[in-house]
């Protein structure tokens, strides 16, 4: 697996939604994307696109010497607004945020 050099141009919201549905896990109010099969260089390229193109607060974490992406809880509302239209109902739980919980309680 590789992250192509032109990922900035081709990573559309629907593509990001598929990445989250396939490899994302809700953790600590944010999302961890398991990118274990990619090189560190490729994951850095992807993190840069998430930060620059989508303005997401995210970091690269090494877990068992494998790179993973963590999207901060502070970016969950923004991430949800970007990818929610493309998330299948059974995967919506990955986008549950504190503000969405609060709005449900107020109803």
N, C-alpha and C positions, 0 to 999 in steps of 0.2 A: 504494500500500500504506500502511496505517496500523496503529498499535498502538492498540487501543481503550482508552478510559478505564477500562473495567472489567477490564482484563487480569489484575489480581491475582486476581479471583474466577474467571476462566475459564481461566487457564493451568494445566491439569492435567498430571500427569506424562506422559501419552500425547502431549499437544500439544507439550511440551518435547522429547520423543523425536523427534517428526516434524520439529521445527525443527532439531535436531542432525543428523538423517539427511539433510535436504535442504540445509542451508546451513552445516553445521559441518565444520571441517577440523582434524585433529589437528596441533598445533604446539607445540613446546617442552614436551611433557608435558601440555599443556592442550588446550583447544579454542577455536578462533576461529570465531565465527558471523558470516557475511557478511550484514550488515544494511544494505548499501550503498544500497538503494532506499528506506530509511526516513529520516525527518527525525531530526536530533539529538535533538529533544525526545521523539520516540517511542522512540528507542533508550534514552534516559535512563530513560524510564518502564519499559521492559522490564528494564533492568539493575537498577533498584530492586526490581522483583518478584523477580528471581533472587536478589538479596541478602537481602531481607526474608523472602519466603515460603519459599525453598528453602535459605537460608543458604550460598549459593555465593559464593566469593571471585571476583569478576569486575570488570572495568574496561572502560571505553569507550576505544577507540583510534581516532584519525582516520588513515585511510589514503587518500592522494590526495584529501583533503578529504571523505571519506565515513566515516560512523561504523560501527565494527565492535565486537563484543563479544568480549572474551577471558576465558575461564573458566580460572582458575589451576590448575596441576597439583596444588596443595594441596586442591582441591575435586573432583578426579576420582573418588576413591573414593565420596564422597557423591553426586556426579552419577550415577555408575554405579548405585548402589543405588536411585536414584529412577527412572531411565529404562530400565535394562537389560531389564526384562520386555517392553518395547515395541519394542526395537531388533531389526530383522530381522537374521538371521545375517550377511548380506553387509556389514552396516554395523558389526558389533561391533568391528572394528579401531579405530574412533574412540574407543572406551572403554578401550583398553589402558593400564594404569597401571603404575607401577614396582612396586607391591605385587602386582598380578596376575601380573606377570612373575616376581617372586620366589617366589610361591606355586607357579607352574608348575614352576620349577626345583627346588623342594624335593620335588616329587612323584616 
